[in-house]
Amino acid sequence: MNIEPPITTIDAGALAGRQLRYYDFVMAAFVTILICSNLIGAGKPAQVTLPLLGAVTFGAGILFFPLGYVLGDVMTEVYGYARARRVVWAGFAASIFAAGMAWVVVSLPPSPAWTGQPALAEVFGQVPRIFFASILAFWAGEMANAFTLARMKVLTSGKHLWTRTIGSTVVGQGVDSLIFYPVAFLGVWPTKLVVAVMFTNYLLKVLWEVVLTPVTYRVIAFFKRAEGLDVFDTKTDFSPFRTGV
């Protein structure tokens, strides 16, 4: 019979050397969502018509990118700030590789028999700029998200989870949006479109977090039970420039 361990409240520093069942899987899922969201959805402004609101323009990647923020909340809430910070750096490195690979693939001379180069360049030609904006915004936004959630958890003594999942998203996504859209698209899209997409996406991301709060509760509860942990960052070094745990 598989009996789940009791949940133990510990400081994040006490995790050193402890075997974690799902940490690596959450890290892999987080990085995958990040790369796919940036590579597939970030460069397309989509538009839908909604009742009462009319035409609403948003970045297509928003449909999936918030899943990464849910996992980011899980990472910080379950495993602590230092391990969440390590995942952010992993995503940062993966994004740099993806941007470099896209640049190399687009830049290589195509075979004369292949006619897909213009389409490839159209889709991935601005990927280096988008990825530069993305990794900068992602790094700053996720660090702000993790820091806010970790500090609020200590201040609330671990109560009222919804306040810190939503509050950290308000802060983290605010930082992310203010960096990403101007750096990625000013001069490429009309300025009014950049501003419209930036504010619309920010509001939608926060709304997504609110809508997904019940899911976040269940996922966090599952991982806490599975790991037998409830981690508090009472003695954590919150420098964003470290990768150690």
C-alpha positions, 0 to 999 in steps of 0.5 A: 500500500502506498502511504503518503508521508505526513506533511512536515513544516521546515525551513527551505535550508533543511531541504539540502540532501533530501530526496524530492520525488517530483522536483525534476519533473516540475522543472522539465515541465516549466522549461518546456512550457516556457520554450513552447510559449515563446517559440510558437505563440509569442509572435502572433497577435490574435483577435477574438470578438467577445460579448460586451467587449467587442474585438479583443487583441492579445498575444496567442502565447497567453493561452498556455504561458500562464501554466508556467506561472502556475508551476512557478507558484507550485515550485516556490510554495512547495520547494522554496525560493532557492529551488524556484530560482534554480528553475528560472535560471534553467529556463533562462539558459534554455531560452538562450539556446533556443534563440541561438538555434533559431538564428543559426537555422534561419541564417544557414544558406538554404538548398536551391531545391527548397522553397520554404526559406521565406516562410521560415524567416517570416516565422522565426526571423525575429525570434532572437529579438523576441527571445531576448525580450522574453528571457529578460522579462521572464527572468525579472518577472519570475524572480519577482513572482517567486520573491513575492510569493515566498515573502508573503508566505512567511508574512501570512504564516502559510495561510490564505494561499490565494492572496500570494498566488494572485498577489505574486502574479500581479507583481511578476506579470507586471514586471514581465509585461512592462519589459517584454512587449516594448523590447520585443515589438516596438518598431515592429508593431504599431505603438498603439498595438504594442500598448494594447496587447501589453495591457490586455495580456497583463490583465488576462494573465492576472485573470487567468491566475484568478480562474486557475486558483482552484487548480493551483490549490489542488496541484500544490496540495498534491505536491505537498502531500507527495513530498511531505513538505511545507517549506518556508523561506525564513532564512533564505538568501533572496539574491536572484543571481545565485543558482545554488539551493 
